[in-house]
């Protein structure tokens, strides 16, 4: 009987260890992701109003690029230099790049990880984590699944009836060159 109890205790402790390591896997990714200043995120979604849309967000230190697959003229570069945020956009009439100082706080769907906590998720597969139902309102989502990959992660999110996928990758591989601007 003692041997059976010992085997059961060993099995339970190994399951607890597996559970901790899975949570640690997600926590390690969240830490890496939120600390990174060089990576890429690609958001893909379909909505009845806009059809298929793909947005690309890249960060390279103090520079960012946000591109829209359906409207390249709406691409935006930013440069944060000495606490001043510069926006690079294309002039609608001339298509030349212009730079302006932004006084507004830029909000983005790509800020998704800012409040993410690993313990808000439960492991639902190998390297797959699903947001616990009691946190859906906190994240303002209908569902949220994270799959950790060798390259980064894939977030599958449903919010307001729209499903989107955010693929995070290219850690330490992004190099952004700001566009040449028209004479100021």
LINPECOR-V204140 format. One line per field, one symbol per residue. ss: DSSP state (A for helix, B for strand, O for the rest). A space follows every 10 residues. Layout:
ss = ???
This chain:
ss = OAAAAAAAAA AAAAAAAAAA AAAAAAAAAA AAAAAOOBBB BBBBBBBOOO BBBBBBBBBB OOBBBBBBOO OAAAOBBBBB BOOBBBBBBB OOOOOOBBBB BBOOOOOOAA AAAAAOOAAA BBBBBOOBBB BOAAAAAAAO OOBBBBBBOO OOBBBBBBBO OBBBBBBBBO OOOOOOOOOO OOOO
